[in-house]
Amino acid sequence: MQCAGKALEELLVSAKSEECLTVGVYESAKGNVDPDCVAFCVLATDEEYECDIALQIHFTLIQAFCFDNDIDIVRVNDTQRLAEILGNTECGEPEDVHCILVTNPSADTFEDPALEKLSLSYGECRGFNEWVPAITLPEC
């Protein structure tokens, strides 16, 4: 899954430059995101938030949304590294990066080689009944 971690990093950087990201668990859960426009979902947590019941409820709802709409979804256990990749750090503290949706701008399809790599990795994981695979992001 190290290769998948690098592909995820590439996808996030590319999607951010194309303004194809919805960042934040509450932003993602608001319901104003058209499921046909979502290409990929990342759920992130770390030890500090493992026992956050409200966050886990949001994760469950977002996962259900993704499963119902055939959206690939992965977990990442390093919110600090995710915030660094996205440049979402303010005063050393990461902003809410617990959920990230890679979206398609309007009717256009967001195409990226990294997305294709992740989709292949995701398909392999589903073949092993791993419905929400965990990905480790590469170090800086």
C-alpha positions as CSV (number, residue, x, y, z in Angstrom):
1,M,0.0,0.0,0.0
2,Q,3.1,2.3,0.0
3,C,2.6,2.8,-3.7
4,A,-1.1,3.7,-3.0
5,G,0.1,6.2,-0.4
6,K,2.3,8.0,-3.0
7,A,-0.6,7.9,-5.5
8,L,-3.0,9.4,-2.9
9,E,-0.5,12.2,-2.2
10,E,-0.2,12.9,-6.0
11,L,-4.0,12.8,-6.4
12,L,-4.6,15.3,-3.5
13,V,-2.0,17.7,-4.8
14,S,-3.4,17.5,-8.3
15,A,-7.0,17.8,-7.2
16,K,-6.1,20.8,-5.0
17,S,-4.5,22.6,-7.9
18,E,-7.6,22.0,-10.0
19,E,-9.9,23.1,-7.1
20,C,-11.5,19.7,-7.0
21,L,-11.5,19.1,-3.2
22,T,-14.1,19.4,-0.5
23,V,-12.1,19.4,2.8
24,G,-13.6,18.9,6.2
25,V,-16.0,16.4,7.8
26,Y,-18.8,18.9,8.2
27,E,-18.3,20.4,4.7
28,S,-18.4,16.9,3.2
29,A,-21.5,15.8,5.3
30,K,-23.5,18.9,4.6
31,G,-25.3,17.2,1.7
32,N,-24.6,19.9,-0.9
33,V,-22.2,17.6,-2.7
34,D,-23.7,15.8,-5.7
35,P,-22.7,12.1,-5.5
36,D,-22.2,12.0,-9.2
37,C,-19.5,14.6,-8.8
38,V,-17.5,12.7,-6.2
39,A,-14.6,10.7,-7.6
40,F,-12.9,9.6,-4.3
41,C,-13.1,9.9,-0.5
42,V,-10.5,10.0,2.2
43,L,-11.3,9.6,5.9
44,A,-8.5,10.5,8.3
45,T,-8.0,10.2,12.0
46,D,-5.3,9.8,14.5
47,E,-4.9,8.7,18.1
48,E,-6.2,12.0,19.4
49,Y,-9.6,11.6,17.6
50,E,-10.0,7.8,17.8
51,C,-12.6,8.0,20.6
52,D,-14.4,11.1,19.2
53,I,-18.0,9.6,19.0
54,A,-19.3,12.5,16.9
55,L,-16.5,12.1,14.4
56,Q,-17.1,8.4,14.2
57,I,-20.8,8.9,13.5
58,H,-20.0,11.3,10.7
59,F,-17.5,8.7,9.3
60,T,-20.3,6.1,9.4
61,L,-22.7,8.4,7.5
62,I,-20.0,9.4,4.9
63,Q,-19.1,5.7,4.4
64,A,-22.7,4.9,3.8
65,F,-23.0,7.7,1.3
66,C,-19.9,6.4,-0.5
67,F,-21.0,2.8,-0.5
68,D,-24.5,3.7,-1.8
69,N,-23.0,5.8,-4.6
70,D,-20.1,3.5,-5.5
71,I,-17.4,6.0,-4.4
72,D,-14.0,4.6,-3.6
73,I,-13.0,5.4,0.0
74,V,-9.8,4.9,2.0
75,R,-8.6,5.6,5.5
76,V,-5.5,7.5,6.5
77,N,-4.1,7.5,10.1
78,D,-2.0,10.7,9.9
79,T,-4.0,13.9,9.9
80,Q,-0.8,16.0,10.4
81,R,0.8,14.6,7.2
82,L,-2.5,15.0,5.3
83,A,-2.7,18.7,6.4
84,E,0.9,19.2,5.3
85,I,0.2,17.8,1.8
86,L,-2.8,20.1,1.5
87,G,-1.1,23.1,3.0
88,N,-3.9,23.3,5.6
89,T,-1.9,24.3,8.6
90,E,-2.5,27.4,10.5
91,C,-0.3,28.3,13.5
92,G,1.1,24.8,13.4
93,E,-2.3,23.3,14.0
94,P,-3.9,21.4,11.1
95,E,-7.4,22.4,10.0
96,D,-10.1,19.9,9.7
97,V,-8.8,17.3,7.2
98,H,-10.8,14.4,8.7
99,C,-12.7,14.0,5.4
100,I,-11.7,14.9,1.9
101,L,-13.8,14.4,-1.2
102,V,-12.1,14.6,-4.6
103,T,-14.8,16.1,-6.7
104,N,-15.5,16.6,-10.4
105,P,-16.0,20.2,-11.5
106,S,-19.6,20.3,-12.8
107,A,-20.1,17.9,-15.7
108,D,-16.4,17.5,-16.4
109,T,-14.7,14.3,-15.2
110,F,-11.7,14.7,-13.0
111,E,-9.0,12.5,-14.6
112,D,-5.7,11.9,-13.1
113,P,-3.3,9.0,-13.4
114,A,-3.0,8.8,-9.6
115,L,-6.8,8.4,-9.3
116,E,-6.6,5.5,-11.7
117,K,-3.8,3.9,-9.6
118,L,-5.8,4.3,-6.4
119,S,-8.9,2.9,-8.1
120,L,-7.0,-0.2,-9.1
121,S,-5.5,-0.6,-5.6
122,Y,-9.0,-0.1,-4.2
123,G,-10.4,-2.8,-6.5
124,E,-7.8,-5.2,-5.3
125,C,-8.6,-4.5,-1.6
126,R,-12.3,-5.1,-2.3
127,G,-11.4,-8.4,-3.8
128,F,-10.0,-9.3,-0.4
129,N,-13.1,-8.0,1.4
130,E,-11.3,-4.9,2.7
131,W,-14.0,-2.4,2.1
132,V,-12.2,0.7,3.6
133,P,-8.5,0.1,3.1
134,A,-6.0,1.9,5.2
135,I,-3.3,3.8,3.4
136,T,0.0,5.1,4.8
137,L,1.2,8.4,3.4
138,P,4.8,8.7,2.5
139,E,7.1,10.8,4.7
140,C,8.0,14.3,3.7
